[in-house]
């Protein structure tokens, strides 16, 4: 089975290297990832409107690896359509350094890159280690390896991607897996500071603050990880809120 790995942390990030090392003995592994850090790029692409460059990279044990001077979604598209001789059977994005829970997924380049694969009918897994300081990806790699055959055996696998968040615990400490939706109590608090320059231009500086009591408690993905479980959420491409279709139709008839 051919697996293409991508990420938003950059091709030299330890998470993607750990995953490549964990999968290379059992699968035909390829890597196409941004040449530099590209977090929070969501599903942004540049291949629509200008030339994207890249270059080969040596990663021991993989069939091919390329650094792309573009976004995470660029890397998946170019890897699938321009660099691999055949389309991959599966795309895995990550392992991301830091969480992609709840509305983080709106910003996430990890999730956006996985969605790019899904657009072309390729199953995808977005994987994150929910820590910005731990570099122990062993538990995350182990869970991904277990998930691959289960996910690939689902005949409906091209209809959704798996968003996987692994707590920064040892494999023995992780309590299990929970299939959950987004956390409902999730608020972003940005401290915004504006500095006026001598020429009249503005410089904005932001800082995120995530109060713990706003994050957990509704039984979603954030709660699962907080309690020591791996959270897995199915994400599709259909953004329509079907519950509101009839309501809106009635509203605009007035």
N, C-alpha and C positions, 0 to 999 in steps of 0.2 A: 504494500500500500504506500502511495506517495503522499507525504505530508509536507505542506509548506508552512514554515514558521515566519511570523512577522511580529512587530511590536510597535510601541510608541516611545520607548525609552532609548532607542538607538541600538545598532547592531552590536556594539561592544558591551551592552548592559549584561550584568551577570545572570539575570533571569532567563533571557533567551539562550544564552550559552549553556546554562544548566539544563534547560529543557532539550536542547539539541543533543547534549551528551546522554541524557536519559533515554532518548528515543532512537538514537542512531543504530543500535544493535538490532532492533526489531522492525524498523521501518526504513523506507527510502526517504531521507530527510533533506529538504531544501530550506534555505533561509533567504528571505528578501525583506530587509528592514531599513528604516531611515538611517542615514549616515550619522545623524546627531539626534539629540533629545527632541522629541516632537509631541510631548504630552499635551493633553487638552485640545487636540486638533479635531476631535470628533470625527465626522465622516468627510472632512474637507479633502478635496483632490485638486491637483494642479495639472494633471495630464490632459484635461479638457482644453486648456488654452495656452500652454507653452511647453517647450521642450524640457524633458526631465532627464537628467544624467545619472549615471551610476557607475560602479566599478566592481569587479570580482574581489572577493575576500576569502582568505583561507581559513576554514574551520574544520578541524580534524574530524574525519568520519562522516561528514555530510557529502551529499552528491553534488551540491552546488550552493554557493552563497554569494549574495550581492548586497552592497551598500547603495541605497538609493537617496539621491539628493532631493527628496520630496516628502510627502506626508505618509503616515501609516497606511492609509487607503491606497495611495499611489503605489506603495511597495507591494501590496497584495495584488493589485491589478497588473502591474508590470511583471511581477513574479509569475502569475498564472498565465498571462497572455503573451508575454514577450521573452521570458527567460527560461522557463521550463519547456522541455520538448513536448510534454503532455500536461494536460490540466491535472492539478492535484486531486486526490480523493478527499482530502481533509485539509482545512486551514486551521492552525492554532495561533492565536495572537497572545503574546506574553512570554514568559511569566512577568506580569507587570509588577513594578516596585510600588506598592501602595494599593489601596482599595479601589474598587469600582462598584460601589453599592448604591442602590436607589437612584436618585437623580444625578449622581456622579456619571452615570452612563450617558447622559445628554452631552457631556463634555468629552467623554473618554475617547482617546485615539485608539485604545485597545479594542473597545467595542465597535467603534466606527470601522476599523480595519476588518474585523470579523464580519460586519454587515456587508462590506464590499464583496467578500467571498460569497455570501448568501445571495447577493444580487445576481450572481452568475451561476447559481444552482449548485454551489459547492458548500457542503456542510462546514460549520465553523464552531470553534470553541474559543472564548475569550477568558483568559486565566489571569488571576491576580493574587499576589501575596499581600495581605492587608497590614503591611508594615513598611514604613519608609526607612527603617534602620536595620532590620534583620536581613541578612544575605543567605540564610539557610533555606534553600528552595526544595529541599529533599522531600518534605511532606507534600508540597504542591505537585512536584513531579510524580510522586507515587499515586496521588489521586487522579491526575490527568491520565496516567497510563491505565488505570482501572476503568476510567470513563470511556476511553476511545472505543473499545469493542462494543460496549453497551450502546453508546450513541450511534455508532455506525450500523448497528443491527436494526435500528428503527427505520422502517420504510418511509416515515415522514420527516426524516432528519433534515431535508433541504427546506423545510418550512419554518425552521427556527434555529437559532444558535443557542449555545449554552454559555451563560455568563457565570463563571466559577470564581468564588472568592474563598481563599484558604486562610484561616487564622495563623498567626505567627507562633505556632506551637509545634512540638515534635509530633511525629506520626502517632506515637502511643498516647499522647495527651489529647489529640483530637477526638471528640466524642462521637462523631459520625457525620452523616450527610443529611441536609434538609433541602427539600425542593420548595422554594418559597418565592413570593412576589416581592416587589419593592417595599422597603421600609416606608411607612406613611409619615412618621414624625421626623422629617428631615428638613432642616433649615440651613441655608447658607448665610453667614454673617460676614460681610466684607467691610473691613475698615478702610475707608477711602480717603486719601489725602491729596489735595490739589496744591501744587506749587506753581506760582506764576513766575515765568522767566523774564529777564530784562527786555527781551524782544516782544513780550506780550503773549508768547506761547505758553501752553500749560504742560506740566508734567504730573501724571497721576501715579500714585503708588497705592497698592492694595495689600491687605493682609487678611487671610481667612482665619476665622475662629469658629470651631465646631463645638458648642456646648454639649457635653455628654447627655444631658437630660433631654435634649431635643432629637437625639439620634436614634435611641433604642426604645422599644416598648410596644410596637404594633405587631410584633410577630413576623416581620419581614426579614429581608436578607441581612440587615444590620444587626437585628436581634440575634439571628442564628450565629453569626460570626462572633458577636460579643459573648455568647454563651459557649463558644468553643467548638462550633460545628462548621463544616464546609457548607457554604450556601451555593445553591445552583438554581439559576432562574432562566427559563426559556424566554428568549426575546425574538420577536418577529419583525418584519419590515412594514407591516400594515399599521399605520398610525391613526387610522380612522376611529373615532369614538362612536361606535355604533349605537350606544344607548341614547345619543343625542340627535340622531338623524331625524327621527319622527318628531321629536320635541322642537327642533329648529324649523322644520317644515311648517309645523303648526304656528310657531311664533311669527314667522315672516309672511304668513298668509293674512295676518291681522292688518 
